[in-house]
Amino acid sequence: MIILNPFMGISGDMFLSAMVDFVDEEGLINTIKKVVDVDIEVKKVKKRGIIANKINIIPKEKENLENRNYKWIKKLIKNSSIDDNIKKHALGMFKILAEAEAKVHGIDVEKVHFHEIGQVDTIADIVGAAYCIEKLKNEEFYYTPINVGSGFVNTMHGKMPVPAPATLEILKGFEIFFSEYGELTTPTGATIIKYLNPKLAKSTFNVEKISYGAGDKDFEAPNVLRVIKAKDNFKDEVCLIETNVDDVSPEILGYLYEVLKDKVRDLHFIPCFMKKNRPAYIIRIIANAKDIDEICEILMQETGTIGIRVIPYVHRSIAKREFKTINVFGEDVKVKVSYFNGKIVSKKPEFEDLKKVAKKHNLPLKDVYLEVIKKIKNL
């Protein structure tokens, strides 16, 4: 697992600099150079006594930013020779940026002009971030509250409050805080966090490795992004939400599942008996603590319940998960492999993949399953 600790904010170059210690440096540099013509310098610097990595992206010629709109950047990335998955990540991040800018300025997303964000070094930061995300795709990402700074920042639209409007739009749903020192979290840094969609780290973890990525400016505090690699056996923090209902039809419960399924981590309807021996259901939900109020409101609106039990902080031990692929009957089947304390505790084929193979080759599902189980032993 990777924990982002932006106690002094986050920018694209800070993220890239911190990630150098977790990926292949040569592969990172070569990927960026396939998209933009730049020189790249990687060095060690000191920020208030802390040794940190610093990546400098140096354009080889003067830039013309007049035509650097969303459409131009999409074409640049799509026409490059980088790995398709890295393209997908880079395009996904630029889409987040474009949609935020479009919403803030009230224009069509395809007409968004990136101004500062269209500069070569920013494109390099996002392509580099995409490379890191792809290489660390088996890691779960977490974050601590994000320092956005304070004051005002100069932009092509004039002076803007910190965080800049697009930055704040992107950071919806994340825990942030204000401090001194001006702009500490940039639109690019916010975009990377948004794309990673990390969980808020609230529990304990065992530190394995630490890396620091330096920003350009110097402050009284070290201007670095700290990134922590932790051991896989992590105790997550969730909340438990429950209510009993004895006067709700099965159709309503079915609809409630559809409404809640994308807002919760798990949802159960448990048969029970209430007072006067009336048959009923316990609705039990596992969710993130930040979603408690929204979920309780939905429960009351949809079921009419007037009392909901909430246990806000429940610790659970979770295993690291990664997907591997095996081939059976000429078809690929994904297998979820789970680890705890460095040991494999589970190997489970994806049911939907099994079903597709069974239907395509007109085979009993159990035969496909048994064939997969034979090959799983070698993973």
Secondary structure, DSSP 8 states (H G I E B T S, - for coil): -EEEE-TT---HHHHHHHHGGGS-HHHHHHHHHTTS-EEEEEEEEEETTEEEEEEEEEESS----TT-BHHHHHHHHHTS-S-HHHHHHHHHHHHHHHHHHHHHHT--GGG-B-GGGGSHHHHHHHHHHHHHHHHTTTS-EEE--EEEE-SEEEETTEEEESS-HHHHHHTTTS-EEE-SSSB-S-HHHHHHHHHH--EE--S---EEEEEEEE-SS--SS--EEEEEEE-S-EEEEEEEEEEEESS--HHHHHHHHHHHTTT-SEEEEEEEE-GGG-EEEEEEEEE-GGGHHHHHHHHHHHH-----EEEEEEEEEE-EEEEEEEEETTEEEEEEEEEETTEEEEEEE-HHHHHHHHHHTT--HHHHHHHHHHHHTT-
